[in-house]
Amino acid sequence: MPVFHKTAPAAELSRFEAEAAGLAALRATACVRVPEVIGIDVADGMARIELEHLDLTGLDRRSGAALGRQLADLHRHTGERFGWQSDNWIGGTPQQNDRQREWPLFFARSRLQPQLKRAAGNGMARALVEQGEALAGRLAAFFVDYPPQPSLLHGDLWSGNAAALPDGTPVIFDPAAYYGDREADLAMSELFGGFPESFYAVYRTAWPLDAGYETRKTLYNLYHVLNHFNLFGAGYLNQARRMIEKLLAELRG
């Protein structure tokens, strides 16, 4: 079997262990194709994960539509609480997954607040961090008429983490899996380039989105924009500011 290798310093072995756990959870649903994990090890000071090598191409209309249907099926696999059995990673950032019964509490404590704390240490103006913290303290207002269920999520579903086999079978990879609001996966899919329109059309036919998604989309993508600020710097600062101000304005309205 052809093998795809990823390596990192040995101290980051947990990143690969978390990736393998996420892939295993997604695979167990039998909803969507993911690469098979062949092995994880540490040698000569480097951690390594070996994955099934797949010949991949970008999503097109047909494979995008198939993925929309499969993602809706995946999201129907639910847990008892929001979160995950352990912490994992979102890109190069540790991601908290403390289990909670209340989604707004989970998203505040395990998503926004840790990123805001890192942002303060990375030079974000204190006034903007305080605005973000005020937003995190009022998240329940966005869910008065929308009680999400804990769906199994890919967790890092941008266009770079989805592709298709030559026969059109969709494949998703590099997960940051947890149980959360299904809209969080949909929101991120729109953030960096987006997926084919067929993906969204088929998903919404299989499982229509609830009123208020456009506002919640901004909330969920704020997490990823803050993460990009923390990973890559000030190029994401103005985008984070606009998102925080927009969400606070919604609360005031």
Salt bridges, closest charged atoms under 4 A:
GLU12 OE1 - ARG15 NH1 2.70
GLU19 OE2 - LYS6 NZ 2.94
ASP41 OD2 - ARG48 NH2 3.01
GLU50 OE2 - HIS5 ND1 3.64
GLU50 OE2 - ARG48 NH2 3.42
GLU52 OE2 - ARG33 NH2 2.91
GLU130 OE2 - ARG126 NE 3.43
GLU133 OE1 - ARG126 NH2 3.21
ASP174 OD1 - LYS6 NZ 2.74
GLU183 OE1 - ARG216 NE 2.63
ASP185 OD2 - HIS75 NE2 2.94
GLU190 OE1 - LYS217 NZ 2.99
ASP210 OD1 - ARG182 NH2 3.59
GLU214 OE1 - LYS217 NZ 2.93
